[in-house]
């Protein structure tokens, strides 16, 4: 009868075992880093979007508090810039009646707010209820469209939101 010999490896791990452990470790670290970086990128985009909405809301609140006479005149746009911390930078009035008043798109680290004022009589307006209509004397009603524009930090896409307010 033959005896089976047992091989006891007491010298340590073989080269194949070491390579397998390194490969598993590298795959685990790669997945962890990918998830961490994608989560950080998503959080940055959400923070950026929240900042844009906050700046737009602040401008809407300011607009609602203005008197009709204090609105930018027809044919002019109010153009404001902010940085990515939400700090106000500049404000100018720009001539223009075209969309966005002919203002070039935002720079990399810039948020733009554009107040575009137009006569409400020439503005297209639809209401959810059929009994709501624009007043007949539209010379006393202005349509102000507030645009907020920026470049998304994460993917470089242009972001644009707008809100329309009627003032009389």
Beta strands, then each sheet from edge to edge (+ up, - down):
strand 1: 76-82
strand 2: 88-95
strand 3: 111-119
strand 4: 142-151
strand 5: 158-167
sheet 1: 2+ 1- 3+ 4- 5+
end
